Amino acid sequence: MNIFNLQNPPIQWMNTLGIILLAHVFYNTSVFVRMVGAAWAQLEVQQEQAARILGANAWQRFRRITLPLLKPSIISALLMVFLFDFTSFGVILLLGGPAFSTLEVEIYLQTTQMLDLPMAGILSMIQLVITFCIAALTLREKKAGSIAFLPDIKNERLQKPRTHTQKVFLAVLLVFVILFFVLPEVSLLLRSLVRLEADRTQIGQISTGFTLDFYKELFQNTRRSLFYVPPIQALKNSVLYALATTLIAGVLGVISAYGLTRVRRTGLLRALVNLPLGTSSVTLGLGFLLTFTRLSFFQDFPQVLVPIAHSLIALPVVISTLYPAFSAIPSNMHAAAGVLGASPINVLIKIDLPLIRRPMLVGALYAFILSLGEFGATSFLTRPAFPTLPVAIYRYLSLPGAMNYGQAMAMACILMLVCAFSMFIMDKFSSQDVVS
């Protein structure tokens, strides 16, 4: 703006439909790529090799062989993306404004600002019916497409680009990934290290420069307020909630996945354990708020509700991670253990659990990451003295001042790095064999 003497920023996307769509594309592209890529990696290559021998080019092989095989996975991924977008809360709340309020945001506003719980309940029921329908379609397509969270990538599909067209496509794809997925995260990191505030000595001037003050302030309570919670405490709360969620969802996930592999007709049971998948986080938080806060135990210990709600949100993902691992264990191992006199509990402890330790770690990391980033249900259930990182970030973004904004950027960077490290470990273990 200073270079071109502009009074206003040339690009103004805040509170517009464009920035909302761009933000949803940013974090839902990875969901689509992961689901479709997992199914693509599991396809056999013999059919494509036979088509190549018969003279079919790359486009014909993709259109007539690969695309029909991937159709259920693509439909399931699109339904999942629609479900995530339909229940989006944080993005709309921060970037949308009143003109783009959705059902999720309206439920939150009716509860926290208007104090109209009957209206919030009606909106929740409407959203619940729609999300259940979409979730049912997603589970059906997922079953038809055999989408796995732990793809067994076949080595014969991994090859370096050979032709000029492949190299150009890879270069364009790399530029697209850097521009739309890497730069926003790098910008977030740089913004947490750059001071941009009004210069008190000169009117209309902005003082800039690199600084670590935003990170230093995370460890200090400069306001001396009785209701002030240091951001570092929010990090501790998030980690504690995430660890509790990992434990609860991990134990329930192992029990549920083990039980599903021992039952012939699992349709109804899988629908029951996947119910949280069709429930938005805001609706879940509102339900917990109306139901459990009347009990004396939860009135004395309200922070217990947060990891319980997080565990329900993470449970379907944990089960989806462990169920293929349990199913892959050879049945003759169980038969041999039974002949030797081992009880089902001993078989589970001494045979099944050691064989699925890697999927268990991946499922635990999924639960840990989901708990760290959960905002919708937490905004209803958390108390001012026990905020999580997402709640603290939203709280600081709602306050004026460069220091508050900078601290929000710093906390967002910490959250981003912790989640990125967890995803790195998860991908490292998920790339290995489930059962050796």
Stockholm file with secondary structure:
# STOCKHOLM 1.0

chainA/1-436         MNIFNLQNPPIQWMNTLGIILLAHVFYNTSVFVRMVGAAWAQLEVQQEQAARILGANAWQRFRRITLPLLKPSIISALLMVFLFDFTSFGVILLLGGPAFSTLEVEIYLQTTQMLDLPMAGILSMIQLVITFCIAALTLREKKAGSIAFLPDIKNERLQKPRTHTQKVFLAVLLVFVILFFVLPEVSLLLRSLVRLEADRTQIGQISTGFTLDFYKELFQNTRRSLFYVPPIQALKNSVLYALATTLIAGVLGVISAYGLTRVRRTGLLRALVNLPLGTSSVTLGLGFLLTFTRLSFFQDFPQVLVPIAHSLIALPVVISTLYPAFSAIPSNMHAAAGVLGASPINVLIKIDLPLIRRPMLVGALYAFILSLGEFGATSFLTRPAFPTLPVAIYRYLSLPGAMNYGQAMAMACILMLVCAFSMFIMDKFSSQDVVS
#=GR chainA/1-436 SS CTTTTCSSCSCCCTTSHHHHHHHHHHHHHHHHHHHHHHHHHTSCSHHHHHHHHTTCCHHHHIIIIIHHHHHHHHHHHHHHHHHHHHTCCHHIIIIICGGGCCHHHHHHHHHHTSCCHHHHHHHHHHHHHHHHHHHHHHHHHHHHHTCCSSCCCCGGGCCCCCSHHHHHHHHHHHHHHIIIIIHHHHHHHHHTTEEEEECSSSTTCEEEEECCHHHHGGGCCTTCCTTCCCHHHHHHHHHHHHHHHHHHHHHHHHHHHHHHHTCSCCHHHHHHHTGGGGSCHHHHHHHHHHHGGGSHHHHHCGGGHHHHHHHHHHHHHHHHHHHHHHHHSCHHHHHHHHHTTCCHHHHIIIIIHHHTHHHHHHHHHHHHHHHHHCCHHHHHHCCTTSCCHHHHHHHHHTSCSHHHHHHHHHHHHHHHHHHHHHHHHHHHHHTSCSCC
#=GC SS_cons         CTTTTCSSCSCCCTTSHHHHHHHHHHHHHHHHHHHHHHHHHTSCSHHHHHHHHTTCCHHHHIIIIIHHHHHHHHHHHHHHHHHHHHTCCHHIIIIICGGGCCHHHHHHHHHHTSCCHHHHHHHHHHHHHHHHHHHHHHHHHHHHHTCCSSCCCCGGGCCCCCSHHHHHHHHHHHHHHIIIIIHHHHHHHHHTTEEEEECSSSTTCEEEEECCHHHHGGGCCTTCCTTCCCHHHHHHHHHHHHHHHHHHHHHHHHHHHHHHHTCSCCHHHHHHHTGGGGSCHHHHHHHHHHHGGGSHHHHHCGGGHHHHHHHHHHHHHHHHHHHHHHHHSCHHHHHHHHHTTCCHHHHIIIIIHHHTHHHHHHHHHHHHHHHHHCCHHHHHHCCTTSCCHHHHHHHHHTSCSHHHHHHHHHHHHHHHHHHHHHHHHHHHHHTSCSCC
//
